[in-house]
Amino acid sequence: MKFSARLDKLAPYPFVEISRIIARKRAEGVEIVTFGIGDPDIPTPEPIIDRLIEASRTPANHRYPETDGLPEVREAIADWYKSRFGVDGLDPASEVLPLIGAKEGIGHAAFCFLDPGDVCLIPDPAYPVYAAGTLFAGGESYVMPLLEENGFLPDLEAIPAEVARDAKVMWLNYPNNPTGAVAEKAYYEEAIAFAREYDIGILHDAAYSEVVFDGYKALSFLEVEGAKDVGIEFHSLSKCFNMTGWRFGSAVGNPDMVHALFTIKSNLDSGIPQAIQEMAIEALTGPQDHIDSNNAIYQVRRDKVMDALVRLGLGVVPPKAALYVWAKVPPGYTSASFTARLLDDLALVVTPGSSYGENGEGYIRLSLTTPDEMIDKGVDRLNSWNIPPPPEA
Ligand SMILES: Cc1ncc(COP(=O)(O)O)c(C=O)c1O
């Protein structure tokens, strides 16, 4: 069989390998505690499930959906942006596009902007799909390192002018996976000015906007003046509404960019099952109180995990948002060797920072989406452990 060259360039998706390891260990009878993938363990709120049951009985929902979704779901997204972020006047017809989960839209977005050889500015460490989409489109990733000393924000001034002139789009993601960092208005203003200067489209991923700690309130990129002139924002019901399994996201903002994504998608997919679109309407227009109660649960878990890591002497920056703790590995270890040590000694699964890019090396990511009793088990294992000397180099 002859496969494409792009397949050889593509690293296996990090969680595919992690799921295999977990399955193998469990088959050996090992009780694994996983801090791996960010997949909320808390169920989807009841009213949203009730809406699915009802919507599944409607024959119209048994047929092909439209790629751009039901008018009512686009309206619900625009209204939610207004009530949650004060983003006024989004046109549901031209500035809002539902997605089969944000991942789908993020992966396909590259086809809208990049021809072979075109440059895409990509943060590193980052959600791997920005680079994978760029690769699929034949584009070139230019890495913007996310460094602790810069608050894990790309240093736009460090991008050489000739690279910026060539670049067509730039990915940003706040609240950030994997670092838990956030961006404030001044940073978005700087990014918008940079985008204008070099004619670069901004693709902002706000999948974690509602998962916040210590009363923090995350901004939407679209709240910032001029954002809609240069960019779109990707959002997702997965993390904020415990709906990873249902697959619903959105792209909102610049109408030309939204239309480009619609054109690509309408040639590739046939939209989101309508009963799931009805769930999304319920999620966006119904009670939002589960968001605070979820965050209270995640915050307790964050504090327990951080305390255990700090006791072990690991460097941790307390995350303001997102579902993760991003911790430095001890001296002498790499991301991979420390991940392997945690698995072998404690049957704990974490994600090596290096799977988010070269600048993730030296870190591990711990997800807080594990049930409380398993968090406690994992923390007990960490608390009763001392880090062995690192492997010989
Ligand atoms: C930064 C980021 N964006 C998008 C997604 C995907 O969201 P969805 O479940 O809507 O595809 C994830 C999932 O982990 C993510 O971490």
The ligand as a Tripos MOL2 file, in Angstrom:
@<TRIPOS>MOLECULE
LIG
   16    16     1     0     0
SMALL
NO_CHARGES

@<TRIPOS>ATOM
      1 C1         -7.2870   24.1360   23.3740 C.3       1 LIG1
      2 C2         -8.3370   23.1980   22.9100 C.ar      1 LIG1
      3 N1         -9.1320   23.5610   21.9100 N.ar      1 LIG1
      4 C3        -10.0840   22.7410   21.4370 C.ar      1 LIG1
      5 C4        -10.2780   21.4850   21.9790 C.ar      1 LIG1
      6 C5        -11.2950   20.5650   21.3840 C.3       1 LIG1
      7 O1        -12.5840   20.8450   21.7770 O.3       1 LIG1
      8 P1        -13.7810   19.9820   21.2300 P.3       1 LIG1
      9 O2        -14.0630   18.8940   22.2040 O.co2     1 LIG1
     10 O3        -14.9120   20.9640   21.0930 O.co2     1 LIG1
     11 O4        -13.4020   19.4260   19.8940 O.co2     1 LIG1
     12 C6         -9.4790   21.0600   23.0350 C.ar      1 LIG1
     13 C7         -9.6350   19.7130   23.5960 C.2       1 LIG1
     14 O5         -8.8860   19.2250   24.3820 O.2       1 LIG1
     15 C8         -8.4800   21.9370   23.5040 C.ar      1 LIG1
     16 O6         -7.6690   21.5830   24.5100 O.3       1 LIG1
@<TRIPOS>BOND
     1     1     2 1
     2     2     3 ar
     3     2    15 ar
     4     3     4 ar
     5     4     5 ar
     6     5     6 1
     7     5    12 ar
     8     6     7 1
     9     7     8 1
    10     8     9 2
    11     8    10 1
    12     8    11 1
    13    12    13 1
    14    12    15 ar
    15    13    14 2
    16    15    16 1
@<TRIPOS>SUBSTRUCTURE
     1 LIG1         1 GROUP 0 **** ****
